[in-house]
Amino acid sequence: MIEQIIQGGPLMAPIMGCSLVSLAVVFDRWCAFRENRRIDTRSLRSKVLNHLRAGDIDAAVSECGATGGPIASVLLAGLRSYQQLHQKNETSETMRLVVGQVMEEYSAQALSVVNKRLDVLTTIGTAAPLLGMTGTVTGMIFSFSSLASAGGGGEVAAGIAEALITTAAGLLVALSALIPQSIFNRWSDEIELEIQETNSEIVEFILTHH
């Protein structure tokens, strides 16, 4: 493996750097998404609504505060806003508008945290094949330069090896970034959909119980 990396020439250094960064980001995001997916958010939403129907806003707030994840965070922001407005005896329309806006704004922040560093994988997925193609070009240039000189058979083979190794390495690094990113994007979309459902549930509760 080390010998092949060396044969790939100088462009193997940035390609390997991209690989290490990609692996670090994938591991970080995998751990974060795995933690989020362990949380039973449907059960949380059900408990929160039951507390609200019983008129116990404090219990609903405590339930969200004890639960991690983006959905619980968005719920907590909305419930705290609802709690303050309820104490001031605001109208249901005012509460609906304010709580809805607070949850929508906090949703954007929560999703920003969920999607953190995914753009790095996009960049690596684009850059790695380009670095590999550049290695291909430099390797072929080296090969043809060797052909033009006397007794350059071994150097020609070395240039071709450099071209093939960098191309393969660039494509493999790109795949190792883009495939996990696709999975993470799907999980992120699921979280976004559930956040939207949660926002709708809270707003509907305010409209129907005040």
VEXMAR-811848 format. One record per residue: y negated, z negated, x of N, C-alpha, C, CB in turn; residue number from 1. Coordinates in steps of 0.1 Angstrom, whole numbers. Glycine has a CB too. Layout:
# residues N
{site {Y, Z, X}, {Y, Z, X}, {Y, Z, X}, {Y, Z, X}, NUM} ...
# end
This chain:
# residues 210
{site {12, 0, 8}, {0, 0, 0}, {-13, 0, 9}, {0, -12, -9}, 1} {site {-13, -9, 19}, {-24, -10, 28}, {-26, 4, 35}, {-23, -21, 38}, 2} {site {-15, 9, 39}, {-15, 22, 47}, {-21, 33, 38}, {-1, 26, 51}, 3} {site {-17, 33, 25}, {-23, 44, 16}, {-37, 42, 14}, {-15, 43, 3}, 4} {site {-42, 29, 13}, {-56, 26, 11}, {-64, 31, 23}, {-59, 11, 9}, 5} {site {-58, 29, 35}, {-65, 34, 47}, {-66, 49, 47}, {-58, 28, 59}, 6} {site {-54, 55, 43}, {-54, 70, 43}, {-64, 76, 33}, {-40, 75, 40}, 7} {site {-68, 68, 23}, {-77, 73, 13}, {-91, 75, 18}, {-77, 64, 1}, 8} {site {-94, 70, 30}, {-107, 72, 35}, {-117, 61, 31}, {-112, 85, 32}, 9} {site {-130, 63, 35}, {-140, 53, 33}, {-143, 51, 18}, {-153, 58, 39}, 10} {site {-141, 61, 9}, {-144, 59, -5}, {-134, 50, -12}, {-145, 73, -12}, 11} {site {-124, 47, -5}, {-114, 37, -11}, {-120, 23, -12}, {-101, 37, -3}, 12} {site {-130, 20, -4}, {-136, 7, -4}, {-144, 5, -17}, {-146, 6, 8}, 13} {site {-153, 14, -22}, {-159, 11, -35}, {-150, 12, -46}, {-171, 21, -37}, 14} {site {-139, 21, -45}, {-129, 21, -56}, {-122, 8, -57}, {-120, 33, -53}, 15} {site {-118, 2, -46}, {-111, -10, -46}, {-120, -21, -51}, {-106, -14, -32}, 16} {site {-133, -20, -47}, {-143, -30, -53}, {-144, -29, -68}, {-157, -27, -46}, 17} {site {-144, -17, -73}, {-145, -15, -88}, {-132, -21, -94}, {-146, 0, -91}, 18} {site {-121, -20, -87}, {-108, -25, -92}, {-109, -40, -94}, {-97, -21, -84}, 19} {site {-114, -47, -83}, {-115, -61, -83}, {-124, -67, -94}, {-119, -67, -69}, 20} {site {-136, -60, -95}, {-145, -64, -106}, {-139, -62, -119}, {-159, -56, -104}, 21} {site {-133, -51, -121}, {-126, -48, -134}, {-116, -58, -138}, {-120, -34, -134}, 22} {site {-108, -62, -128}, {-97, -72, -131}, {-104, -86, -134}, {-88, -74, -118}, 23} {site {-115, -89, -127}, {-121, -102, -130}, {-127, -102, -144}, {-133, -104, -120}, 24} {site {-133, -91, -148}, {-139, -90, -162}, {-129, -90, -172}, {-148, -77, -163}, 25} {site {-118, -83, -170}, {-107, -82, -180}, {-101, -96, -182}, {-96, -72, -175}, 26} {site {-99, -103, -171}, {-93, -117, -172}, {-103, -126, -179}, {-90, -123, -158}, 27} {site {-116, -125, -176}, {-126, -134, -183}, {-126, -131, -198}, {-139, -132, -177}, 28} {site {-127, -119, -201}, {-128, -115, -216}, {-115, -118, -223}, {-131, -100, -217}, 29} {site {-103, -116, -216}, {-90, -119, -222}, {-90, -134, -226}, {-79, -115, -213}, 30} {site {-94, -142, -217}, {-93, -157, -219}, {-103, -160, -231}, {-97, -165, -207}, 31} {site {-115, -154, -231}, {-124, -157, -242}, {-119, -153, -255}, {-138, -150, -239}, 32} {site {-114, -140, -256}, {-109, -135, -269}, {-97, -143, -274}, {-106, -120, -268}, 33} {site {-88, -146, -264}, {-76, -154, -268}, {-80, -167, -274}, {-67, -156, -255}, 34} {site {-90, -174, -268}, {-94, -187, -273}, {-100, -185, -288}, {-105, -193, -264}, 35} {site {-108, -174, -290}, {-114, -172, -303}, {-103, -169, -313}, {-124, -160, -302}, 36} {site {-93, -161, -309}, {-82, -157, -319}, {-73, -168, -322}, {-74, -146, -313}, 37} {site {-73, -179, -315}, {-65, -191, -318}, {-71, -199, -329}, {-63, -200, -306}, 38} {site {-84, -197, -332}, {-91, -205, -342}, {-88, -199, -356}, {-107, -205, -339}, 39} {site {-84, -208, -365}, {-81, -204, -379}, {-94, -203, -387}, {-71, -213, -386}, 40} {site {-101, -192, -385}, {-115, -191, -392}, {-114, -190, -407}, {-122, -179, -386}, 41} {site {-103, -185, -412}, {-102, -184, -427}, {-101, -198, -433}, {-90, -175, -431}, 42} {site {-93, -206, -426}, {-92, -220, -430}, {-105, -227, -429}, {-81, -227, -422}, 43} {site {-112, -225, -418}, {-126, -231, -417}, {-135, -227, -428}, {-132, -227, -403}, 44} {site {-135, -214, -431}, {-144, -209, -442}, {-140, -216, -455}, {-143, -194, -443}, 45} {site {-127, -217, -458}, {-123, -224, -470}, {-127, -238, -471}, {-108, -222, -471}, 46} {site {-125, -245, -460}, {-129, -259, -459}, {-144, -261, -461}, {-125, -266, -446}, 47} {site {-152, -252, -455}, {-167, -253, -456}, {-171, -251, -470}, {-173, -243, -447}, 48} {site {-165, -241, -477}, {-169, -238, -491}, {-165, -250, -500}, {-163, -225, -495}, 49} {site {-154, -256, -497}, {-149, -267, -505}, {-159, -279, -504}, {-135, -272, -501}, 50} {site {-163, -281, -491}, {-173, -292, -489}, {-186, -289, -496}, {-176, -294, -474}, 51} {site {-190, -276, -496}, {-203, -273, -503}, {-202, -274, -518}, {-207, -258, -499}, 52} {site {-190, -270, -523}, {-188, -271, -538}, {-189, -286, -542}, {-175, -265, -542}, 53} {site {-184, -295, -533}, {-184, -309, -536}, {-198, -315, -533}, {-173, -316, -527}, 54} {site {-207, -307, -528}, {-220, -312, -526}, {-222, -320, -512}, {-225, -321, -537}, 55} {site {-212, -319, -504}, {-212, -326, -491}, {-215, -316, -480}, {-198, -333, -489}, 56} {site {-228, -314, -478}, {-233, -305, -468}, {-230, -310, -454}, {-248, -301, -470}, 57} {site {-232, -323, -453}, {-230, -330, -439}, {-216, -327, -434}, {-233, -345, -440}, 58} {site {-206, -328, -443}, {-192, -326, -440}, {-190, -312, -436}, {-182, -330, -451}, 59} {site {-196, -302, -443}, {-195, -288, -439}, {-201, -286, -425}, {-202, -279, -450}, 60} {site {-212, -292, -422}, {-218, -290, -409}, {-209, -296, -398}, {-232, -297, -409}, 61} {site {-204, -308, -401}, {-195, -314, -391}, {-182, -306, -389}, {-191, -328, -396}, 62} {site {-177, -300, -399}, {-165, -291, -398}, {-168, -280, -388}, {-161, -286, -412}, 63} {site {-180, -274, -390}, {-183, -262, -381}, {-186, -267, -367}, {-195, -255, -386}, 64} {site {-193, -279, -366}, {-196, -284, -353}, {-184, -287, -345}, {-205, -296, -354}, 65} {site {-173, -291, -351}, {-161, -295, -344}, {-152, -283, -341}, {-153, -304, -353}, 66} {site {-156, -271, -345}, {-148, -259, -343}, {-156, -249, -334}, {-145, -252, -357}, 67} {site {-150, -244, -324}, {-156, -234, -315}, {-156, -220, -321}, {-150, -235, -302}, 68} {site {-161, -211, -313}, {-160, -197, -316}, {-173, -192, -323}, {-149, -195, -326}, 69} {site {-175, -179, -323}, {-187, -172, -328}, {-189, -174, -343}, {-187, -158, -325}, 70} {site {-178, -174, -351}, {-179, -175, -366}, {-183, -189, -369}, {-165, -172, -372}, 71} {site {-178, -199, -363}, {-182, -213, -366}, {-196, -215, -362}, {-173, -223, -358}, 72} {site {-201, -209, -351}, {-215, -210, -346}, {-224, -204, -356}, {-216, -203, -333}, 73} {site {-221, -192, -362}, {-229, -186, -372}, {-230, -194, -384}, {-224, -171, -375}, 74} {site {-218, -199, -388}, {-218, -208, -400}, {-227, -220, -398}, {-204, -212, -403}, 75} {site {-226, -226, -386}, {-233, -238, -384}, {-248, -236, -384}, {-229, -244, -370}, 76} {site {-253, -225, -379}, {-267, -221, -379}, {-271, -220, -394}, {-270, -208, -372}, 77} {site {-263, -213, -402}, {-267, -211, -416}, {-267, -224, -424}, {-258, -201, -422}, 78} {site {-257, -232, -421}, {-256, -245, -429}, {-267, -255, -425}, {-242, -251, -426}, 79} {site {-271, -255, -413}, {-282, -264, -409}, {-295, -259, -416}, {-284, -264, -394}, 80} {site {-297, -246, -416}, {-309, -241, -423}, {-308, -244, -438}, {-310, -226, -421}, 81} {site {-296, -242, -444}, {-294, -245, -458}, {-296, -260, -461}, {-280, -241, -462}, 82} {site {-292, -269, -452}, {-293, -283, -453}, {-308, -287, -454}, {-286, -291, -442}, 83} {site {-316, -282, -445}, {-330, -285, -444}, {-337, -280, -457}, {-337, -278, -432}, 84} {site {-334, -268, -461}, {-340, -262, -474}, {-336, -270, -486}, {-337, -247, -475}, 85} {site {-324, -274, -486}, {-318, -282, -498}, {-326, -296, -499}, {-303, -284, -496}, 86} {site {-328, -302, -487}, {-336, -314, -487}, {-350, -313, -492}, {-336, -320, -473}, 87} {site {-356, -301, -490}, {-369, -298, -495}, {-370, -293, -509}, {-376, -288, -486}, 88} {site {-358, -292, -516}, {-357, -287, -530}, {-363, -273, -531}, {-364, -297, -539}, 89} {site {-360, -265, -522}, {-365, -251, -523}, {-357, -243, -534}, {-363, -244, -509}, 90} {site {-362, -232, -538}, {-356, -225, -548}, {-343, -217, -543}, {-365, -214, -555}, 91} {site {-334, -214, -551}, {-322, -207, -547}, {-326, -193, -540}, {-313, -204, -558}, 92} {site {-336, -187, -545}, {-340, -174, -539}, {-345, -176, -525}, {-350, -167, -548}, 93} {site {-353, -186, -523}, {-359, -189, -510}, {-347, -193, -500}, {-369, -201, -510}, 94} {site {-338, -201, -505}, {-327, -205, -497}, {-318, -193, -493}, {-318, -216, -504}, 95} {site {-316, -184, -503}, {-308, -172, -500}, {-314, -164, -490}, {-306, -164, -513}, 96} {site {-327, -161, -491}, {-334, -152, -481}, {-334, -159, -467}, {-348, -150, -486}, 97} {site {-338, -171, -467}, {-339, -178, -454}, {-326, -179, -447}, {-346, -191, -455}, 98} {site {-316, -185, -454}, {-303, -187, -448}, {-296, -174, -444}, {-293, -194, -458}, 99} {site {-298, -163, -453}, {-293, -150, -449}, {-299, -145, -437}, {-295, -141, -461}, 100} {site {-312, -146, -435}, {-319, -141, -423}, {-315, -149, -411}, {-334, -142, -425}, 101} {site {-314, -162, -412}, {-309, -170, -401}, {-295, -166, -396}, {-310, -185, -404}, 102} {site {-286, -165, -405}, {-273, -161, -402}, {-272, -147, -396}, {-263, -163, -414}, 103} {site {-280, -138, -401}, {-280, -125, -396}, {-285, -124, -381}, {-288, -115, -405}, 104} {site {-296, -132, -379}, {-301, -132, -365}, {-292, -139, -356}, {-315, -140, -365}, 105} {site {-285, -150, -360}, {-276, -157, -351}, {-263, -149, -349}, {-273, -170, -357}, 106} {site {-260, -140, -359}, {-248, -132, -358}, {-250, -122, -346}, {-246, -123, -370}, 107} {site {-262, -117, -344}, {-265, -108, -333}, {-263, -115, -320}, {-279, -102, -334}, 108} {site {-267, -127, -319}, {-266, -135, -307}, {-251, -138, -304}, {-274, -148, -308}, 109} {site {-244, -142, -315}, {-229, -145, -313}, {-222, -133, -308}, {-224, -150, -326}, 110} {site {-225, -121, -314}, {-218, -109, -310}, {-221, -105, -296}, {-221, -98, -320}, 111} {site {-234, -108, -292}, {-238, -105, -278}, {-229, -113, -268}, {-253, -108, -276}, 112} {site {-226, -125, -272}, {-218, -134, -263}, {-204, -128, -263}, {-218, -148, -268}, 113} {site {-199, -124, -275}, {-185, -119, -276}, {-184, -106, -267}, {-182, -115, -291}, 114} {site {-194, -98, -267}, {-193, -85, -260}, {-198, -86, -246}, {-201, -74, -268}, 115} {site {-201, -98, -241}, {-206, -100, -228}, {-197, -93, -217}, {-208, -115, -225}, 116} {site {-203, -86, -208}, {-196, -79, -197}, {-188, -67, -200}, {-188, -89, -189}, 117} {site {-186, -64, -213}, {-178, -52, -216}, {-185, -39, -211}, {-176, -52, -232}, 118} {site {-198, -40, -210}, {-205, -28, -205}, {-201, -25, -190}, {-220, -29, -206}, 119} {site {-197, -36, -183}, {-192, -35, -169}, {-180, -26, -169}, {-190, -48, -163}, 120} {site {-171, -28, -178}, {-159, -20, -179}, {-162, -5, -182}, {-149, -25, -190}, 121} {site {-172, -3, -190}, {-176, 11, -193}, {-181, 17, -181}, {-187, 11, -204}, 122} {site {-189, 10, -173}, {-195, 16, -161}, {-184, 19, -151}, {-205, 6, -154}, 123} {site {-174, 10, -149}, {-163, 12, -140}, {-155, 24, -144}, {-155, -1, -138}, 124} {site {-152, 24, -158}, {-144, 35, -163}, {-150, 49, -160}, {-142, 33, -178}, 125} {site {-164, 49, -159}, {-170, 62, -156}, {-172, 64, -142}, {-184, 61, -163}, 126} {site {-175, 54, -134}, {-177, 55, -120}, {-165, 57, -111}, {-185, 43, -115}, 127} {site {-154, 51, -115}, {-142, 52, -107}, {-136, 66, -105}, {-131, 43, -112}, 128} {site {-135, 73, -116}, {-130, 87, -115}, {-140, 96, -107}, {-128, 94, -128}, 129} {site {-153, 93, -108}, {-163, 101, -100}, {-162, 98, -86}, {-177, 98, -105}, 130} {site {-159, 85, -82}, {-157, 82, -68}, {-144, 89, -63}, {-156, 66, -66}, 131} {site {-134, 89, -71}, {-122, 96, -68}, {-124, 111, -65}, {-111, 94, -78}, 132} {site {-132, 117, -74}, {-134, 131, -73}, {-143, 134, -60}, {-142, 136, -85}, 133} {site {-152, 125, -57}, {-160, 126, -45}, {-151, 125, -33}, {-171, 115, -44}, 134} {site {-141, 116, -33}, {-131, 115, -23}, {-123, 128, -21}, {-122, 103, -25}, 135} {site {-120, 134, -33}, {-113, 146, -32}, {-121, 157, -25}, {-109, 151, -47}, 136} {site {-133, 158, -28}, {-142, 168, -22}, {-143, 166, -7}, {-156, 168, -29}, 137} {site {-146, 153, -3}, {-147, 150, 11}, {-134, 153, 19}, {-152, 136, 13}, 138} {site {-123, 149, 12}, {-110, 152, 18}, {-107, 166, 20}, {-99, 146, 10}, 139} {site {-111, 175, 11}, {-109, 189, 12}, {-118, 195, 22}, {-110, 196, -2}, 140} {site {-130, 190, 23}, {-140, 195, 33}, {-134, 192, 47}, {-154, 188, 31}, 141} {site {-128, 180, 48}, {-122, 176, 61}, {-111, 185, 64}, {-118, 161, 61}, 142} {site {-103, 188, 54}, {-91, 197, 56}, {-95, 211, 61}, {-83, 198, 43}, 143} {site {-105, 217, 54}, {-110, 230, 58}, {-117, 230, 71}, {-119, 236, 47}, 144} {site {-123, 219, 74}, {-129, 219, 87}, {-119, 218, 98}, {-138, 206, 89}, 145} {site {-108, 211, 95}, {-97, 211, 105}, {-90, 224, 106}, {-87, 200, 101}, 146} {site {-89, 232, 95}, {-83, 245, 96}, {-91, 254, 105}, {-82, 251, 82}, 147} {site {-104, 252, 105}, {-113, 261, 113}, {-112, 258, 128}, {-127, 259, 109}, 148} {site {-106, 246, 131}, {-105, 243, 145}, {-90, 245, 150}, {-109, 228, 148}, 149} {site {-88, 246, 162}, {-75, 249, 168}, {-66, 236, 167}, {-76, 254, 182}, 150} {site {-53, 239, 163}, {-44, 227, 163}, {-47, 217, 153}, {-42, 222, 177}, 151} {site {-53, 220, 141}, {-57, 210, 132}, {-47, 207, 121}, {-70, 214, 126}, 152} {site {-34, 210, 123}, {-24, 209, 112}, {-23, 195, 107}, {-11, 214, 117}, 153} {site {-23, 185, 116}, {-21, 171, 112}, {-34, 166, 105}, {-19, 162, 124}, 154} {site {-45, 171, 110}, {-58, 167, 103}, {-59, 173, 89}, {-70, 171, 112}, 155} {site {-54, 185, 87}, {-54, 191, 74}, {-46, 182, 64}, {-48, 205, 75}, 156} {site {-34, 178, 69}, {-25, 170, 61}, {-32, 156, 57}, {-12, 167, 67}, 157} {site {-39, 151, 67}, {-46, 138, 65}, {-58, 140, 55}, {-52, 133, 78}, 158} {site {-64, 151, 55}, {-75, 154, 46}, {-70, 156, 32}, {-83, 167, 50}, 159} {site {-59, 163, 30}, {-52, 164, 17}, {-48, 151, 12}, {-41, 174, 18}, 160} {site {-42, 143, 20}, {-37, 129, 16}, {-49, 121, 11}, {-30, 122, 28}, 161} {site {-60, 122, 19}, {-72, 115, 14}, {-77, 119, 1}, {-84, 117, 25}, 162} {site {-77, 132, -1}, {-81, 138, -14}, {-72, 133, -26}, {-81, 153, -14}, 163} {site {-59, 133, -24}, {-50, 129, -35}, {-50, 114, -37}, {-36, 134, -31}, 164} {site {-51, 106, -27}, {-51, 92, -28}, {-63, 87, -36}, {-50, 85, -15}, 165} {site {-75, 92, -32}, {-87, 88, -38}, {-88, 92, -53}, {-100, 93, -31}, 166} {site {-83, 104, -56}, {-83, 109, -70}, {-74, 100, -78}, {-78, 123, -71}, 167} {site {-62, 97, -73}, {-52, 88, -81}, {-58, 74, -82}, {-39, 88, -73}, 168} {site {-63, 69, -71}, {-69, 55, -72}, {-80, 54, -82}, {-74, 51, -58}, 169} {site {-89, 64, -82}, {-100, 64, -91}, {-96, 65, -106}, {-110, 76, -89}, 170} {site {-86, 73, -109}, {-81, 74, -122}, {-74, 61, -127}, {-71, 86, -123}, 171} {site {-66, 55, -118}, {-59, 43, -121}, {-69, 31, -124}, {-49, 39, -110}, 172} {site {-79, 31, -116}, {-89, 20, -118}, {-96, 22, -131}, {-100, 20, -106}, 173} {site {-100, 35, -134}, {-106, 38, -147}, {-98, 34, -159}, {-110, 53, -148}, 174} {site {-85, 37, -158}, {-75, 34, -169}, {-74, 19, -170}, {-62, 40, -167}, 175} {site {-74, 11, -159}, {-73, -3, -160}, {-85, -10, -166}, {-70, -9, -146}, 176} {site {-96, -2, -166}, {-108, -8, -172}, {-110, -3, -187}, {-121, -3, -164}, 177} {site {-107, 9, -190}, {-110, 15, -203}, {-99, 11, -213}, {-110, 30, -202}, 178} {site {-87, 9, -209}, {-77, 5, -219}, {-79, -9, -224}, {-62, 6, -213}, 179} {site {-81, -19, -215}, {-85, -33, -220}, {-98, -33, -228}, {-86, -42, -209}, 180} {site {-108, -24, -224}, {-120, -24, -231}, {-118, -19, -246}, {-130, -15, -224}, 181} {site {-109, -9, -247}, {-107, -5, -261}, {-101, -16, -270}, {-97, 7, -260}, 182} {site {-92, -24, -264}, {-86, -35, -271}, {-97, -45, -274}, {-75, -41, -263}, 183} {site {-105, -49, -265}, {-116, -58, -267}, {-125, -54, -277}, {-123, -61, -254}, 184} {site {-129, -41, -277}, {-138, -36, -287}, {-132, -37, -301}, {-141, -21, -284}, 185} {site {-119, -35, -303}, {-113, -36, -316}, {-113, -51, -320}, {-98, -32, -315}, 186} {site {-110, -60, -311}, {-111, -74, -315}, {-126, -78, -318}, {-106, -83, -303}, 187} {site {-135, -73, -311}, {-149, -75, -314}, {-153, -71, -328}, {-158, -69, -303}, 188} {site {-148, -59, -331}, {-151, -53, -345}, {-145, -63, -356}, {-145, -39, -346}, 189} {site {-133, -68, -353}, {-127, -77, -363}, {-136, -90, -364}, {-113, -81, -358}, 190} {site {-141, -95, -353}, {-150, -107, -354}, {-163, -104, -361}, {-153, -112, -340}, 191} {site {-168, -92, -359}, {-181, -88, -365}, {-178, -87, -380}, {-186, -75, -360}, 192} {site {-167, -81, -384}, {-164, -80, -399}, {-163, -93, -405}, {-151, -72, -401}, 193} {site {-156, -103, -398}, {-154, -116, -404}, {-167, -124, -405}, {-144, -124, -396}, 194} {site {-176, -121, -395}, {-189, -128, -396}, {-197, -123, -408}, {-197, -125, -383}, 195} {site {-196, -110, -410}, {-203, -104, -422}, {-197, -110, -435}, {-202, -88, -422}, 196} {site {-184, -111, -436}, {-178, -117, -448}, {-182, -132, -449}, {-163, -116, -446}, 197} {site {-183, -139, -438}, {-188, -153, -439}, {-202, -154, -444}, {-187, -159, -425}, 198} {site {-211, -145, -439}, {-225, -145, -443}, {-226, -142, -458}, {-233, -134, -435}, 199} {site {-218, -133, -463}, {-218, -129, -477}, {-213, -141, -486}, {-209, -117, -480}, 200} {site {-203, -148, -481}, {-198, -160, -488}, {-208, -171, -490}, {-185, -165, -481}, 201} {site {-215, -174, -479}, {-225, -184, -480}, {-237, -180, -489}, {-231, -187, -466}, 202} {site {-242, -168, -488}, {-252, -163, -496}, {-248, -163, -511}, {-257, -149, -492}, 203} {site {-236, -159, -514}, {-231, -158, -527}, {-230, -173, -533}, {-217, -152, -528}, 204} {site {-226, -182, -525}, {-225, -196, -529}, {-239, -201, -533}, {-219, -205, -518}, 205} {site {-249, -198, -525}, {-262, -203, -528}, {-267, -197, -542}, {-272, -199, -517}, 206} {site {-264, -184, -544}, {-268, -178, -556}, {-261, -183, -568}, {-266, -163, -555}, 207} {site {-249, -187, -567}, {-241, -191, -579}, {-241, -206, -581}, {-227, -186, -577}, 208} {site {-246, -214, -572}, {-245, -228, -573}, {-259, -235, -573}, {-237, -235, -563}, 209} {site {-270, -227, -575}, {-283, -233, -575}, {-291, -226, -586}, {-290, -231, -562}, 210} 
# end
